[in-house]
Every structure is written in structure tokens, then in C-alpha cells.
Amino acid sequence: MLGGYMGRVLWVDLSTGKLTDQRLDDETCRDYIGGYGIGMRLIYDNQQAGLDPLGPESIVAFGTGPLTGSPAVIGSRFTVMGKSPVSGTWGDANSGGYFGPALKRAGYDMVFFKGQSETPVYLAIDHGHAELRGASELWGMTTYDVDSTLKGLFGRDAQVACIGPAGERGSLISCIIHDRGRAAARSGFGAVMGSKKVKAIVVCGDKPVPVADGERAKALRSKYVKQIRVDHVGSSQLYMVGTPALFGLCALGGDSPVKNWAGASLHDFSQSQIEALHHDRFYKFRTKKYGCFGCPIACSGTFDIEEGPYAVHDSHQPEYETIAAFGSNCMNSDPESIIKANDICNRYGLDTIGTGSMIAFAMEAYEKGLISREDAGGLELSWGNPHAVVKLAEDIALGRGLGEVLSMGPERAAKAIGGDAESFAMHVQGEAIAMHDPRFEPTMSVIYRMFPGKHIQASQFCKPPAFDDEIPAYGADRERQAGRGAALKSLECLCNVVNCAGVCVFGYLSTHVDCVPEFLSAVTGVEMGVPEAIEAGERISNMRQAFNIREGVNLIKAHVPGRVLGNPPQQEGPTAGFAVDAGLILSEYLDAMHWSHEDGRPSKERLLELGMDDIAHNLYAAS
């Protein structure tokens, strides 16, 4: 077995209670790396097309990469993945913390769930021994209580990933929470776990992750930790203040959506409102720093607000997109209310991007008379009302009143509310749009269209140090739209390898482009350079697209709301007058990927060149 892999995958049949080990083979590991690369390959092979993601035959998986739990810089990540019940496409949600490394120390690279349990259960993997246990006493608990309860049973070193009450009730913006605030947030997998009656996974073990060349890996860690701590300005700022520092930069530049994407920064959301959400206004509540496994940055933390309507204790730090979602997109400039709304989402198991987006949608519906104060349970859903933001987040978490409608996501909520609500429901393929604006970085128009169920989307057009000076930096020189679609290919493919290897994108973007390929070489024993990484990443992108094509989804025809594309252009603010040439960028991207302009189908020739002969046969069986 290659280094970096434990070599075991666990299949859990919830309908029968049968647990089965599968050995990973070296060829699959070389070709698809890990995480959602290997995950989508195995799910494609074991799940029929057209299945209901919330039905018994669907598969949902938890997967790590070869660098998860290794000496690699920030090798902390794990992925939750499968067919998204929100978009109907491939979906993956990425998270850090300590669960991924602990899963590997417990003896497994991945866990796949299929079937449905009749009663609530949780999966325990204790030093290589896996079993399903009854979870009736855990059902209804918040994620905090589940974490405490299972650590009380298995020890303080055990790691827990679980759903909250929102996932139990099938909310399509529900998610999986680890370590009281690390969220595998996107694609609605909390609802999938809830439909299967799986409350949690708890893992513990002490098995070391095998490393092919330990001395080389140790030297690389020393080299790249120095780059992060000394040589890279961005990572040093993340170390000091974390992602809340990004909000001011993004809002001033026009990357943070305002007023359900209809407003303009510095015009509708003023300079003083942006300053009210300065990171210092958040960090005065921080009680301690938090770093994920093996991370020299430690960009997160724990907050306490001791008194008042937004009091919280041991609350996880809100990240940039959470601040934008509950802040500028709702016209809310009260930091304490954002901390509280974030805490509600973490405890009840909700995606903060989806929840904040639904509140902004509800505020616009209220403004337009489609929702009354009575419909909102007496709430005054006026723009910027911090009390309404917190109360509605709580209603969504509990499925109470209007919150029950909003908990089903923008597409379904808009249909339920009626009128012209669908015209201002900001989603692509049912997935609420993330908090980075295509009018600031035009390539996001393609990323949102082609990857609606993908996590950490903006990182796909972020360039690591020393990689291709011809590619513009994220948001730079946006008037030069030509060439961006072609450039997206290599950046996306590199990002695939980073995610599937189990590395945090902050580490990737703070180190030389050779960092992840060098660590993969040292840990696995298979030499890899940047060109080989790009090819592996391209294979993974084609696997994702093959999954979507087989599901009958044509993302070329997916609707991207005109608001996010500058159609019509904004009249004020940092991106005033700018319109995204979405057709040009999409066309360039499809050409670079060798995908059809009609339905995005990968070309047979390119699939064969990538060694994906069976996929080529499946997609072109009739030709």
C-alpha cells in the first residue's frame, strides 16, 4: 500500500446493519488521490443514476486524503460527499479540525453509508473496531451536547462528527458539525444523514499514518512552515485575526454581496457599516485561539459574550462568509448578532451561508409584501434588523413558522411563497450562492454554474505563489475577462488535488506551488510534480462531470441570476458599470476542459487520454 493511506474503506449498510471492509488499491489512489476524488469514483461505481439522495439506496461518504493526519502543512481536512439533495448534482462539503486525522488513526481512510436505519444510530470506530450503536438518546440533541456525550463515553481524545436537529428534520440547508463549529456545510448532507437516521460518527485510535519518506516529509514541513510564518503576508494576518479580517477587504472591493445581491457596497452598505464589522469588533469577544490539526496558522478561535440578548458561551468564531451572509447581505452591521446567529447554526447543524441567504431572501420578500409580519410570527423583517436576523435563524433551526419554509432552501422556499419570489431567490441549481461576487471576480460565474454543490468555491480561482504570472490574481484586472476561463482549468485542477489530498487551502495559498506535490511525493512514495498534479486534478474534474451527466443534469443550461452577473450593472459602488461576460468565460473553460458546449459532456478522446476508459464507454455507449 502506498504511504499516506490506511488502506481500508468501511461500508455501512444501515438497512441490514452489516459492516464491510474494502481494501483500497494503489491504482485508484494514484489516479484519484483521495477525498472526493476516490469518493466519487467509488460512489459512481456503486450507486445507480437517478436515485433520490434522501432515499434508502443513496450513498453518503466521509473521506480523508493521503496528507490528512500526515506531517504535511495543515493536513487536517476531510470531506462529506455524495449526490446533493439540493442541486441533484455531485456535492462535497469540506471541513477541518481533528476528525479527519482521527478517522485515519482509527484505521480507515473513508466511510460509506447506504440504506436507511429504522431507528436512530451512530457509528463508533474504536481502534479499528467499527459498530453501529443505538442513538435514540442522542436524537434531538444539539451538536454540542452530542459532542460532550460521546466524548464522555469514548474519552476526551475521541472525535465526533454529527448532525443537529435541523438535519434530523431534513432541512436542505443542514450540515455536519465537528468540534462544535467546524462545518462540512454545503450541499445539504445533514438532511441525507437525517434521512438515514445516522446521528453521528465517533472515532478514536492511535494507529500512525504511514509515511514513505519520513525524513523528507519532516524537512519539507520545516521549510514550508517557515514560508507560512515568515515569508507570506496573508498567512501572518490569518494567524493574527483569522478570516474575519477578510470582510473589510472584500466589502470595500465589492466581493461581499449586499442586500440579497441587489445593493452596492459603500452605497447601500456604507463605510461606517463596514467599519462596524471590523475584525476588532469580533475579536474583543475571543477567549482563546483555535488551530486545526498540524496548522501553524491557527486562524480560528472561541468566543464568549457574557450578557445581553446575544449572549453565547464557548461559541466558534464566525468566518468571513458567515459575516457576509448575516452581515452585509442582510444589511446588518451588528457583530454580536452575527456571533449569535453563527452559534445557533453550529448548535443546530445549519450551513451559515444558506441560513444567512434565506434571511436576506425573506427580508426582500417582506419588503415587497410577499411576507407579512403575521407570516413572520410578529417579526419586523426590515433590512438590517439584528433581532430579526437572530430570531429568524432560530426559527429556521427549529423549523418553526416561516422558518420551516426557509429551511428548505431558496428554490423550494421561493415556490412556496409565490408571487415573483423566484426572481430574487439567489441560487444556482437550488444551492444558495456563496459570498463571493462574480462582479468582483468574473470567473465565479462559471464556478457557481458548473459546481453548484461544491464547497470552498472561491479557492478554485486563487493562485498559489510562483504559479503562472500570466494568470491574474483573484479579482485583479477584472476588465480583462478574456483568458480567465482557460486559466480556470489549471487552477481548478490544482485545487482538486489540494482538497483530495486533505490539505487546507490556506496552507496551499501560503506556500510555493510545489508544496502539495512535494508532500504527496514524500508521504505516498509516488513522485509528483505540478504537471502531474494538474493531470490528476483534471481526471477528478472529469469524474465529477461524468457523475452529473449520468444524472441527467445539464449545467450549461443552469440559471445564474442576472443580479450576480451585473445584468443590469450596478449604478454605484466598487463594481459600478461592470457586467460579467459569462458566455465568453464559460466557452473558454469548456474548450480548455474538452467538454461539450451543449451539455458539458467530456470528450471521449480526452477521457481515454486520462485513462478513464470505462467512463468513456459509459458516456458514449450508444455511439
VOGU-3710 file (C-alpha; in Angstrom, 3 decimals, decimal comma):
1> mlggymgrvl> 0,000/0,000/0,000  1,206/3,497/-0,780  2,230/5,730/2,092  -0,393/8,148/3,425  -3,225/5,634/3,179  -4,529/3,324/5,881  -5,709/1,098/3,026  -9,204/0,429/4,401  -12,632/1,733/3,461  -15,683/0,912/5,591
11> wvdlstgklt> -19,068/0,261/4,005  -22,043/0,542/6,369  -25,376/-0,907/5,220  -27,872/0,771/7,513  -30,789/-1,350/6,297  -29,148/-4,621/7,332  -26,665/-3,410/9,930  -23,837/-5,117/8,029  -20,375/-3,514/8,104  -17,855/-4,481/5,410
21> dqrlddetcr> -14,207/-3,568/4,895  -12,876/-2,827/1,405  -9,193/-2,597/0,577  -8,036/0,449/-1,355  -5,856/-0,343/-4,357  -2,783/1,641/-5,370  -4,068/2,438/-8,872  -7,214/4,149/-7,594  -5,144/6,103/-5,081  -2,677/7,270/-7,760
31> dyiggygigm> -5,425/8,246/-10,173  -7,897/9,932/-7,792  -5,702/10,924/-4,782  -8,333/10,685/-2,006  -11,251/12,675/-0,569  -13,913/13,387/-3,170  -11,631/12,006/-5,908  -11,714/8,435/-4,648  -15,142/9,033/-3,121  -16,864/9,925/-6,374
41> rliydnqqag> -15,123/7,068/-8,172  -16,485/4,541/-5,654  -19,939/6,100/-5,448  -20,175/6,222/-9,255  -19,352/2,518/-9,324  -21,767/1,541/-6,548  -24,797/3,839/-6,915  -27,344/3,806/-9,716  -28,167/7,039/-11,529  -31,395/8,863/-10,824
51> ldplgpesiv> -31,776/7,830/-7,193  -33,364/10,147/-4,644  -30,483/11,470/-2,479  -32,806/11,208/0,527  -33,854/7,670/-0,354  -32,517/4,410/1,043  -30,270/3,480/-1,899  -28,274/6,705/-1,941  -24,708/6,735/-0,624  -23,102/9,413/1,534
61> afgtgpltgs> -19,416/9,211/2,407  -16,863/10,690/4,793  -13,383/10,701/3,266  -9,827/11,764/4,003  -6,776/12,240/1,798  -3,242/10,845/1,931  -1,940/14,010/3,597  -4,696/14,079/6,246  -3,022/13,373/9,580  0,448/13,346/7,983
71> pavigsrftv> 3,369/15,750/8,612  2,126/17,903/5,711  1,355/21,555/6,419  -2,302/21,730/7,531  -3,155/18,144/6,612  -6,398/18,360/8,575  -9,218/18,129/6,083  -11,987/15,613/5,484  -14,867/15,676/3,013  -18,530/14,677/3,221
81> mgkspvsgtw> -19,821/13,779/-0,229  -22,426/12,195/-2,463  -25,361/13,256/-4,575  -26,697/16,518/-3,200  -30,413/16,633/-2,320  -30,258/20,371/-3,011  -28,762/20,526/-6,508  -29,221/16,962/-7,735  -25,555/17,082/-8,759  -22,383/15,766/-7,190
91> gdansggyfg> -21,873/17,565/-3,887  -18,985/17,794/-1,466  -18,507/19,642/1,802  -15,018/20,155/3,197  -14,093/20,588/6,865  -11,038/20,833/9,073  -10,434/20,337/12,772  -9,362/16,910/14,048  -11,957/14,422/12,804  -10,139/13,510/9,570
101> palkragydm> -6,806/12,644/11,218  -8,671/10,746/13,965  -10,588/8,667/11,398  -7,261/7,578/9,931  -5,756/6,843/13,348  -8,830/4,668/13,944  -7,759/2,656/10,892  -9,882/3,885/7,980  -9,464/6,289/5,063  -13,185/6,537/4,312
111> vffkgqsetp> -16,653/5,533/5,481  -19,582/4,985/3,095  -23,195/4,803/4,317  -26,013/3,285/2,285  -29,526/2,134/3,177  -31,697/3,537/5,952  -31,916/2,582/9,593  -35,341/2,161/11,142  -34,190/3,813/14,362  -31,517/6,433/15,143
121> vylaidhgha> -27,957/5,096/15,218  -24,402/6,300/15,435  -21,236/4,693/14,106  -18,388/4,092/16,536  -14,900/3,240/15,266  -12,703/2,467/18,258  -9,105/1,487/17,466  -10,046/-0,298/14,254  -13,272/-1,891/15,526  -16,433/-0,491/13,947
131> elrgaselwg> -20,006/-0,961/15,152  -23,412/0,653/14,908  -24,995/1,654/18,184  -28,427/2,952/19,082  -28,745/6,740/19,176  -32,296/7,271/20,377  -30,974/9,119/23,424  -28,912/11,389/21,152  -31,747/12,178/18,731  -32,947/15,723/19,304
141> mttydvdstl> -29,687/16,839/20,937  -27,707/19,811/19,708  -24,297/19,153/18,180  -22,629/20,497/21,337  -24,499/18,005/23,517  -23,751/15,107/21,185  -20,058/16,007/21,215  -19,974/16,113/25,011  -21,970/12,911/25,425  -19,876/10,795/23,053
151> kglfgrdaqv> -16,586/12,129/24,382  -17,832/11,191/27,824  -18,288/7,615/26,581  -15,170/7,250/24,425  -12,718/9,638/26,048  -11,588/13,200/25,505  -9,364/12,221/22,537  -12,325/10,851/20,584  -13,511/12,989/17,674  -17,153/13,403/16,701
161> acigpagerg> -18,935/14,473/13,523  -22,707/14,775/13,888  -25,925/16,379/12,753  -28,170/18,618/14,814  -31,961/18,886/14,994  -32,029/20,666/11,608  -30,597/17,616/9,866  -32,966/15,313/11,733  -35,938/17,190/10,299  -34,497/17,161/6,775
171> slisciihdr> -33,633/20,830/6,325  -31,893/21,227/2,975  -29,511/23,803/4,441  -28,462/21,473/7,262  -24,912/20,216/7,595  -22,461/18,090/9,571  -20,684/19,695/12,540  -17,398/18,624/14,112  -15,713/20,045/17,220  -18,558/22,445/17,984
181> graaarsgfg> -18,192/24,612/14,924  -16,112/23,049/12,166  -18,782/22,566/9,498  -18,985/20,362/6,433  -21,601/22,833/5,425  -22,698/22,804/1,809  -24,906/20,515/-0,317  -27,469/19,521/2,340  -25,727/16,421/3,695  -27,187/16,997/7,153
191> avmgskkvka> -30,543/16,119/5,586  -29,061/12,989/3,977  -27,680/11,818/7,330  -31,035/12,590/8,932  -32,918/10,597/6,284  -30,667/7,623/7,060  -31,180/8,099/10,822  -27,420/8,480/11,391  -26,848/10,985/14,183  -23,072/10,826/14,478
201> ivvcgdkpvp> -19,738/9,162/13,844  -17,295/8,922/16,749  -13,712/7,806/16,049  -10,680/7,143/18,188  -7,396/5,318/17,746  -3,635/5,617/17,820  -2,535/3,997/14,590  0,126/6,142/12,875  -0,373/7,354/9,317  2,304/5,597/7,207
211> vadgerakal> 4,820/7,907/5,519  7,063/6,646/2,707  9,956/9,023/3,446  9,693/10,418/6,955  12,919/12,431/6,867  11,959/14,133/3,616  8,481/14,921/4,953  9,998/16,372/8,132  12,364/18,603/6,131  9,521/19,778/3,890
221> rskyvkqirv> 7,407/20,675/6,917  10,213/22,780/8,367  10,691/24,515/5,014  7,031/25,333/4,424  6,143/26,278/7,987  8,839/28,945/7,680  7,251/30,167/4,437  3,888/30,445/6,153  5,111/32,147/9,330  7,812/34,407/7,939
231> dhvgssqlym> 7,525/34,885/4,192  3,799/35,144/3,465  1,915/38,296/4,476  -1,568/36,804/4,054  -0,957/33,846/6,346  0,538/36,051/9,049  -2,635/38,138/9,012  -4,737/34,968/9,204  -2,628/33,933/12,206  -3,346/37,198/13,963
241> vgtpalfglc> -7,029/37,694/13,210  -8,378/34,889/11,004  -10,893/35,166/8,171  -12,975/37,955/9,803  -10,152/40,216/8,594  -11,209/39,404/5,028  -14,626/41,003/5,396  -13,414/44,601/5,317  -11,193/43,942/2,296  -13,915/42,083/0,425
251> alggdspvkn> -16,669/44,558/1,263  -14,613/47,587/0,258  -13,619/45,915/-3,011  -17,103/44,735/-3,933  -16,632/40,995/-3,322  -19,172/40,777/-0,479  -22,846/40,700/-1,537  -25,116/43,437/-0,209  -28,888/43,428/0,319  -29,588/39,999/-1,185
261> wagaslhdfs> -27,145/40,795/-4,006  -29,200/43,827/-5,135  -27,280/46,504/-3,228  -23,836/48,043/-3,575  -21,047/48,253/-1,046  -20,121/51,808/0,016  -23,511/52,952/-1,235  -26,270/50,807/0,280  -23,912/49,293/2,870  -21,890/52,288/3,984
271> qsqiealhhd> -18,280/52,754/5,033  -19,400/53,119/8,645  -21,374/49,868/8,477  -18,342/48,063/7,056  -16,194/49,510/9,845  -18,763/48,316/12,392  -17,898/44,779/11,261  -14,142/45,310/11,526  -12,417/42,241/12,920  -11,591/44,088/16,146
281> rfykfrtkky> -15,331/44,300/16,867  -15,413/40,497/16,818  -12,107/39,715/18,464  -12,869/41,543/21,662  -15,084/38,520/22,436  -12,416/35,898/21,711  -11,360/33,829/24,723  -8,838/31,523/23,037  -7,293/30,685/19,676  -8,120/27,523/17,775
291> gcfgcpiacs> -5,971/25,716/15,247  -6,772/22,609/13,221  -4,521/19,545/13,218  -0,946/20,354/12,172  -1,714/24,001/11,439  0,889/26,727/12,054  -1,666/29,457/11,248  -4,437/28,679/13,794  -6,852/31,132/12,191  -9,903/30,399/14,350
301> gtfdieegpy> -10,978/30,815/17,957  -13,656/30,560/20,621  -15,911/33,463/21,658  -17,901/34,390/24,748  -20,493/37,178/25,029  -21,257/37,246/28,719  -24,551/39,100/28,788  -27,285/40,702/26,751  -29,705/39,360/24,116  -26,877/37,763/22,111
311> avhdshqpey> -25,035/36,060/24,962  -23,053/32,968/23,955  -20,523/30,699/25,644  -17,811/28,573/24,030  -19,005/29,726/20,619  -16,983/29,089/17,498  -15,622/32,109/15,654  -17,717/33,258/12,664  -15,746/33,017/9,420  -15,714/35,513/6,546
321> etiaafgsnc> -18,663/34,055/4,611  -20,741/33,846/7,786  -20,113/37,539/8,461  -21,038/38,458/4,892  -24,152/36,249/4,915  -25,600/37,558/8,200  -23,976/40,964/7,775  -23,835/42,893/4,509  -26,214/40,579/2,635  -28,848/41,279/5,323
331> mnsdpesiik> -27,709/44,918/5,741  -26,838/44,052/9,342  -23,872/45,792/10,982  -24,231/44,364/14,499  -21,314/41,954/15,201  -22,856/40,457/18,351  -25,951/39,365/16,437  -23,743/37,686/13,815  -21,845/35,795/16,525  -25,181/34,673/17,984
341> andicnrygl> -26,651/33,604/14,629  -23,448/31,671/13,907  -23,735/29,954/17,295  -27,324/28,913/16,583  -26,283/27,390/13,265  -23,391/25,472/14,821  -25,519/24,065/17,627  -28,466/23,066/15,441  -26,399/21,985/12,416  -27,078/24,600/9,745
351> dtigtgsmia> -24,970/25,985/6,912  -24,395/29,663/7,768  -24,183/30,691/4,097  -27,520/29,055/3,357  -29,159/30,390/6,521  -27,950/33,960/6,011  -29,013/33,823/2,368  -32,505/32,691/3,346  -32,846/35,534/5,845  -31,793/38,069/3,191
361> fameayekgl> -34,327/36,500/0,809  -37,058/36,744/3,466  -36,232/40,399/4,113  -36,653/41,208/0,437  -39,901/39,222/0,302  -41,107/41,212/3,331  -40,098/44,484/1,690  -42,089/43,522/-1,421  -45,181/42,477/0,518  -44,922/38,740/-0,183
371> isredaggle> -44,394/38,020/3,526  -46,401/39,804/6,199  -45,452/40,491/9,778  -48,007/37,880/10,768  -46,362/35,344/8,431  -43,066/36,080/10,181  -44,503/35,375/13,621  -44,618/39,062/14,543  -41,067/39,796/13,404  -40,272/43,085/11,707
381> lswgnphavv> -38,162/41,727/8,829  -36,744/45,083/7,865  -33,281/45,306/6,363  -30,507/45,473/8,941  -32,643/44,431/11,918  -30,240/42,356/14,068  -33,024/40,999/16,262  -34,815/39,679/13,158  -31,601/38,036/11,899  -31,113/36,119/15,154
391> klaedialgr> -34,773/35,248/15,686  -35,244/34,013/12,130  -32,044/31,954/12,336  -33,544/30,316/15,428  -36,862/29,726/13,664  -35,046/28,093/10,725  -33,060/25,919/13,142  -36,217/24,758/14,922  -38,437/24,537/11,831  -40,817/26,998/13,406
401> glgevlsmgp> -43,353/29,020/11,398  -41,775/30,831/8,449  -38,500/29,174/9,427  -39,843/25,798/8,280  -40,373/27,165/4,754  -36,987/28,885/4,656  -35,196/25,781/5,944  -35,869/24,052/2,624  -33,557/26,403/0,741  -34,094/29,191/-1,798
411> eraakaiggd> -35,588/27,264/-4,711  -38,289/25,488/-2,720  -38,983/28,438/-0,420  -39,496/30,778/-3,386  -42,049/28,399/-4,914  -43,879/28,138/-1,590  -44,019/31,915/-1,078  -45,148/32,570/-4,656  -45,540/35,855/-6,475  -42,258/36,914/-8,055
421> aesfamhvqg> -40,206/35,415/-5,229  -38,333/33,156/-7,659  -36,889/36,247/-9,349  -34,895/37,215/-6,253  -34,073/33,766/-4,874  -30,299/33,840/-5,236  -29,298/30,296/-6,068  -27,856/28,083/-8,786  -29,457/24,661/-9,133  -31,091/25,155/-5,724
431> eaiamhdprf> -27,838/25,894/-3,840  -27,619/29,345/-2,230  -24,801/31,308/-3,845  -21,684/31,675/-1,727  -20,394/35,033/-0,511  -18,012/35,942/-3,350  -19,269/38,192/-6,126  -18,710/37,455/-9,848  -18,832/41,196/-10,453  -15,578/41,321/-8,465
441> eptmsviyrm> -14,047/38,113/-9,881  -15,809/37,184/-13,149  -14,632/33,557/-13,110  -17,012/32,907/-10,214  -19,814/32,951/-12,813  -18,514/29,659/-14,232  -17,631/28,181/-10,841  -21,139/28,770/-9,481  -22,695/27,329/-12,651  -20,552/24,230/-13,060
451> fpgkhiqasq> -20,003/23,376/-9,385  -23,198/24,352/-7,503  -22,718/21,576/-4,951  -19,034/22,200/-4,284  -17,513/23,595/-1,114  -14,969/26,479/-0,834  -15,716/27,603/-4,381  -13,688/30,837/-4,471  -10,460/28,926/-3,870  -10,764/27,465/-7,363
461> fckppafdde> -9,551/30,729/-8,901  -6,986/31,578/-6,243  -3,381/31,282/-7,365  -0,616/29,876/-5,136  2,752/31,665/-5,027  5,067/31,113/-8,017  2,373/29,739/-10,338  1,927/31,253/-13,827  2,366/35,009/-13,678  0,112/35,367/-16,743
471> ipaygadrer> -2,960/34,378/-14,726  -4,464/37,393/-12,940  -4,864/37,277/-9,181  -8,385/36,785/-7,819  -10,348/39,975/-8,508  -7,422/41,730/-10,239  -7,766/43,359/-13,648  -11,360/42,150/-13,947  -11,981/44,173/-17,101  -9,675/41,674/-18,833
481> qagrgaalks> -12,188/38,850/-18,929  -10,744/37,057/-21,956  -8,417/34,253/-20,913  -9,945/33,748/-17,476  -11,973/30,706/-18,478  -8,921/28,927/-19,875  -6,884/29,847/-16,787  -9,551/28,355/-14,537  -8,733/24,854/-15,755  -5,245/24,612/-14,244
491> leclcnvvnc> -6,224/26,384/-11,017  -9,297/24,200/-10,563  -7,286/21,027/-11,201  -4,623/22,031/-8,674  -7,325/22,857/-6,143  -8,880/19,415/-6,682  -5,605/17,775/-5,695  -5,219/20,010/-2,644  -8,739/19,192/-1,439  -8,482/15,473/-2,212
501> agvcvfgyls> -5,070/15,246/-0,539  -6,626/16,574/2,677  -4,813/19,926/2,821  -6,358/23,257/3,851  -6,440/25,831/1,055  -4,917/28,437/3,381  -1,776/26,330/3,580  -1,827/25,807/-0,193  -2,193/29,523/-0,898  0,503/30,481/1,627
511> thvdcvpefl> 3,252/28,271/0,198  5,089/27,718/-3,076  3,041/25,880/-5,690  5,382/22,880/-5,312  4,373/22,369/-1,666  1,491/19,901/-2,031  3,093/17,851/-4,861  6,305/17,611/-2,833  4,449/16,441/0,268  2,484/13,914/-1,795
521> savtgvemgv> 5,763/12,570/-3,158  7,332/12,257/0,299  4,280/10,800/2,031  2,969/8,400/-0,654  6,287/7,438/-2,260  4,973/8,293/-5,742  6,826/11,222/-7,285  4,558/14,057/-8,356  5,280/17,494/-9,764  2,893/20,310/-10,631
531> peaieageri> 2,136/18,940/-14,153  1,249/15,525/-12,729  -0,925/17,194/-10,082  -2,811/19,134/-12,740  -3,426/15,940/-14,708  -4,722/14,122/-11,622  -6,947/17,094/-10,846  -8,286/17,069/-14,392  -9,176/13,393/-14,026  -11,107/14,263/-10,853
541> snmrqafnir> -12,973/17,105/-12,600  -13,945/14,743/-15,400  -15,148/12,184/-12,879  -17,395/14,814/-11,304  -18,742/15,873/-14,664  -19,371/12,252/-15,693  -21,388/11,780/-12,491  -23,523/14,834/-13,307  -24,015/13,836/-16,948  -25,122/10,361/-15,886
551> egvnlikahv> -27,613/12,003/-13,502  -29,108/13,829/-16,490  -28,064/17,279/-15,258  -27,086/19,839/-17,909  -25,267/22,582/-16,030  -24,597/24,519/-19,241  -28,275/25,435/-19,116  -28,356/26,122/-15,360  -29,770/29,530/-14,464  -27,378/32,010/-12,870
561> pgrvlgnppq> -29,300/35,043/-11,533  -28,689/38,213/-13,507  -28,046/40,172/-10,320  -24,812/38,347/-9,620  -23,580/38,891/-13,184  -24,167/42,636/-13,357  -27,262/42,288/-15,533  -28,164/45,086/-15,232  -24,904/46,621/-13,961  -24,833/48,319/-10,595
571> qegptagfav> -25,028/52,100/-10,688  -22,941/52,704/-7,578  -20,173/51,070/-5,585  -16,853/49,385/-6,410  -18,230/47,293/-9,303  -20,470/50,003/-10,808  -20,968/49,654/-14,553  -19,396/46,203/-14,739  -21,095/43,232/-16,386  -19,709/39,711/-16,442
581> daglilseyl> -19,219/38,191/-19,893  -20,375/34,835/-18,594  -20,740/33,338/-22,064  -17,144/34,098/-23,009  -15,648/32,723/-19,793  -17,812/29,593/-19,927  -16,900/28,956/-23,566  -13,172/29,278/-22,830  -13,477/26,951/-19,863  -15,357/24,272/-21,800
591> damhwshedg> -12,766/24,404/-24,589  -9,886/24,090/-22,126  -11,564/21,102/-20,445  -12,533/19,455/-23,781  -16,189/19,443/-22,735  -19,210/19,833/-24,998  -20,792/23,279/-25,317  -24,188/21,575/-25,483  -24,293/19,631/-22,234  -20,770/19,712/-20,765
601> rpskerllel> -20,054/16,094/-21,720  -16,310/15,335/-21,531  -14,817/14,365/-24,878  -14,243/10,663/-25,440  -10,698/11,312/-26,637  -9,698/13,216/-23,521  -11,254/10,614/-21,226  -9,202/7,919/-22,945  -6,030/10,017/-22,633  -6,701/10,298/-18,899
611> gmddiahnly> -7,070/6,536/-18,601  -10,811/6,745/-17,937  -11,776/4,111/-20,500  -14,796/2,800/-18,593  -16,192/6,304/-18,170  -15,729/6,980/-21,882  -17,606/3,765/-22,648  -20,436/4,663/-20,262  -20,893/8,176/-21,641  -20,623/7,143/-25,282
621> aas> -22,162/3,652/-25,155  -24,652/4,450/-27,911  -22,100/5,996/-30,281
//
